Amino acid sequence: MTVQPPSDLDYSDTKLLVEELRAHRHVWMGRSRRVLEGLRAADQPFRIHLVSPATRDKNFYILLTEGLSLHAMPAPPELAGKGLERIELMLLLPPTLPLENVRESWYVKLVTKLARQVMQQEDFLCWGSRFENGEPFVPDSKLCGGVLLNCGILPSAASICNVRPGLCVRYYQIMLLTQQELDYQTACGTDALLELLAGSVTSVTDLSRRNIADSGYLMDWEAIHAGTIRRKDLPRMEIEGFSHMAVYLRWCIEHNLMSEAFQQDFPKEIQKVLENEDDYFDLRTVIRDELGGELRRTIFNEEGEAFAAYYYDHRHSGSLPCYPADVDDYALHLFGEEEYHSEYFQDEAYLFIPFDEHYYQGMKPYIDSNYRKFQLLQKLVQLNTLHINPDQYQGGFSS
């Protein structure tokens, strides 16, 4: 693109910036399959590149702007001088997305709308900046807004282009969100939002994905257990409230029941679990620090989510499959009747189970048995010999 003022840079810096952006794109993003020329926002020209990723294992396209960074945004006083004034935007798209009539597509219109905010200097956009569309981007989708984030699926070096000392460009990914997820960010902050999405949502736009902020996907959470420790003043560290969750998570990792997003977000943690590094890798810190203190069904793949709905439910009782009840049963057998019901435990014996390999190996037969029952039930349903909702299952299969 031939760039002329109204760039706020002089000619030599303008030329250098454009050259460095092109080199940065080729190294870190990939090859441009198509370039949309002649786009304008606030009467200023800019380009949009449709980029094929630099590595073949990346199964997506990158919609990438070029030219926004010629116009420095006025930074608020607390952020001035930190190299945040110049940005480019990217949106990750699935390879199945139709590429006909691209200029009139919802995604080009979205990027152009955000480009206009940058070039008109209406807002200072940076990491965590949010936007709302007012309605879903396409019919039958719940995504109606979004937030700007660093692109976690690309190398960290892709997030910044250092043109020269004192002149740099930040690249932000446009992450699309539902209204409830936007509200969650408003209430809890961007870091908490990232914990909510971790392991459940990939960086690549999925217009049909579920609303992760829907509490219906919540399996277990910190407030129940660490809250009990605080409320009853139990002589336990709060991290003990995550022990039974970590046992279940480890079992699911070992049985390949995790979502694609979880595998992308936590490859090192999965490797440590599968290779038994560090003797016994403590997944409790992953749940506490990376997953917002929660287990959600959305971190599992389709089979893992169905198994969680079948087995991990605090509402189940009696003959219904119930992981929390099995944890209590294990505590009963571990401590014995008298100690289990002692005043010292205050009806919370499960919080006193030592978190070690014995705990996992003790719970594994419970989970294995219920997983076999679940698999048998699934096979019967597939064969159309039985029509039953797993949430209504009353047991009856031997292990």
ZIVENTA-V971392 format. One record per backbone hydrogen bond with DSSP energy under -0.5 kcal/mol. NH is the residue of the N-H (numbers start at 1). CO is the residue of the C=O. If there is no record, write none. Layout:
{{NH,CO} {NH,CO}}
This chain:
{{3,1} {4,2} {8,70} {14,10} {15,11} {16,12} {17,13} {18,14} {19,15} {20,16} {21,17} {22,18} {23,19} {24,20} {25,21} {26,22} {27,23} {28,24} {29,24} {29,25} {30,25} {31,52} {33,31} {33,50} {34,50} {36,48} {37,35} {39,46} {41,44} {44,41} {46,39} {47,66} {48,36} {49,64} {50,34} {51,49} {51,62} {52,31} {53,60} {54,29} {58,55} {59,57} {60,58} {61,93} {62,51} {63,61} {63,91} {64,49} {64,62} {65,89} {66,47} {70,67} {71,68} {72,70} {73,85} {75,73} {79,76} {80,76} {80,77} {82,79} {88,170} {90,172} {91,63} {93,61} {95,59} {97,94} {102,99} {104,101} {105,102} {109,105} {110,106} {111,107} {112,108} {113,109} {114,110} {115,111} {116,112} {117,113} {118,114} {119,115} {120,116} {121,118} {122,117} {123,117} {125,123} {128,148} {129,126} {131,146} {133,144} {134,144} {137,143} {141,138} {142,207} {144,177} {145,177} {146,131} {147,175} {148,129} {149,173} {152,150} {154,151} {158,155} {159,156} {160,157} {161,169} {162,160} {163,161} {163,167} {164,167} {167,164} {169,161} {170,86} {171,159} {172,88} {172,170} {173,149} {174,90} {175,147} {175,173} {176,174} {177,145} {179,142} {182,178} {183,179} {184,180} {185,181} {186,182} {187,183} {188,184} {189,185} {193,189} {194,190} {195,191} {196,192} {197,193} {198,194} {200,197} {201,197} {205,92} {209,206} {212,210} {214,211} {217,214} {218,215} {219,295} {220,295} {222,293} {224,221} {225,221} {226,222} {227,222} {228,224} {229,225} {230,226} {231,227} {232,228} {233,230} {234,229} {236,234} {240,237} {241,238} {242,239} {243,240} {246,242} {247,243} {248,244} {249,245} {250,246} {251,247} {252,248} {253,249} {254,250} {255,251} {256,253} {257,252} {259,299} {262,199} {263,259} {264,260} {265,261} {266,262} {270,266} {271,267} {272,268} {273,269} {274,270} {275,271} {276,272} {276,273} {277,272} {279,276} {280,278} {283,281} {285,282} {287,283} {288,284} {289,285} {290,286} {291,286} {293,287} {294,287} {294,291} {295,220} {297,217} {299,296} {300,297} {301,257} {305,301} {306,302} {307,303} {308,304} {309,305} {310,306} {311,307} {312,308} {313,311} {316,313} {320,317} {323,311} {326,322} {327,323} {328,324} {329,325} {330,326} {331,327} {332,328} {333,329} {334,330} {335,331} {336,332} {340,336} {341,337} {342,339} {345,342} {346,342} {347,342} {348,345} {351,348} {352,349} {353,350} {356,354} {359,356} {360,356} {361,357} {362,358} {363,359} {364,360} {365,361} {366,363} {367,363} {368,364} {369,365} {370,366} {371,367} {372,368} {373,369} {374,370} {375,371} {376,372} {377,373} {378,374} {379,375} {380,376} {381,377} {382,378} {383,379} {384,381} {385,380} {386,380} {388,386} {392,389} {393,390}}
